[in-house]
Amino acid sequence: MARKTLSERKADKLAELNRIKAELAELESKAAERIGKIAIAAGLGDLDIDDAAMRKEFEAIASKFRKGETQQAAPAPAAPGTN
């Protein structure tokens, strides 16, 4: 069996990369659809709130639940220059 050329190996890797990117996009799309359905069911679709404010509130919700995770996990390392 002949060895693949560099161009063929690169093409294979690029195809694999594109396949993985498509999988990631599909995962994000499914997550967005799930979160969107929950948000609409909670009545967020009827609020007159701009995207920046809505994002800030979603970040606050995420932060609230992440705090519970960090209590169980090891503490995160300090950021450089914060000593």
C-alpha positions as CSV (number, residue, x, y, z in Angstrom):
1,M,0.0,0.0,0.0
2,A,1.4,3.3,-1.0
3,R,2.0,6.0,1.6
4,K,-0.3,9.1,1.4
5,T,1.2,12.3,0.2
6,L,1.4,15.3,2.4
7,S,-1.4,16.9,0.5
8,E,-3.6,13.9,1.0
9,R,-2.8,13.7,4.7
10,K,-3.6,17.5,5.0
11,A,-6.8,17.0,3.1
12,D,-7.8,14.2,5.5
13,K,-7.1,16.2,8.6
14,L,-8.9,19.3,7.2
15,A,-11.9,17.1,6.5
16,E,-11.8,15.7,10.0
17,L,-11.5,19.2,11.4
18,N,-14.5,20.4,9.4
19,R,-16.5,17.3,10.6
20,I,-15.6,18.2,14.2
21,K,-16.5,21.8,13.7
22,A,-19.9,20.8,12.3
23,E,-20.4,18.5,15.4
24,L,-19.6,21.4,17.7
25,A,-22.0,23.7,15.8
26,E,-24.7,21.1,16.1
27,L,-24.1,20.8,19.9
28,E,-24.3,24.6,20.3
29,S,-27.5,24.7,18.2
30,K,-29.2,22.0,20.3
31,A,-28.1,23.8,23.5
32,A,-29.4,27.1,22.2
33,E,-32.7,25.6,21.2
34,R,-33.1,23.9,24.7
35,I,-32.2,27.1,26.5
36,G,-34.4,29.2,24.2
37,K,-37.4,26.9,24.9
38,I,-36.9,27.2,28.6
39,A,-36.6,31.0,28.4
40,I,-39.8,31.3,26.4
41,A,-41.6,29.0,28.7
42,A,-40.5,31.2,31.7
43,G,-41.9,34.3,29.9
44,L,-38.6,35.9,28.9
45,G,-39.9,36.2,25.3
46,D,-42.5,38.7,26.5
47,L,-40.1,41.0,28.3
48,D,-38.9,44.3,26.7
49,I,-35.2,43.8,27.6
50,D,-32.2,44.4,25.3
51,D,-29.8,41.6,24.5
52,A,-27.0,43.0,26.6
53,A,-29.2,43.1,29.7
54,M,-30.5,39.6,29.0
55,R,-27.0,38.3,28.6
56,K,-25.9,39.9,31.9
57,E,-28.8,38.1,33.7
58,F,-28.0,34.8,32.0
59,E,-24.3,35.3,33.2
60,A,-25.6,35.9,36.7
61,I,-27.6,32.7,36.6
62,A,-24.6,30.8,35.3
63,S,-22.3,32.3,38.0
64,K,-24.8,31.3,40.7
65,F,-24.7,27.7,39.6
66,R,-20.9,27.7,39.0
67,K,-20.3,28.7,42.6
68,G,-21.9,25.5,43.7
69,E,-19.6,23.5,41.5
70,T,-16.5,25.2,42.8
71,Q,-17.3,24.3,46.4
72,Q,-17.1,20.7,45.5
73,A,-14.1,21.0,43.2
74,A,-10.6,22.1,44.0
75,P,-10.2,25.9,44.2
76,A,-9.2,27.6,40.9
77,P,-5.7,28.9,40.7
78,A,-5.3,32.6,41.2
79,A,-4.9,34.7,38.0
80,P,-1.3,35.9,37.3
81,G,-0.5,39.2,39.0
82,T,-3.2,39.0,41.6
83,N,-0.8,38.2,44.5
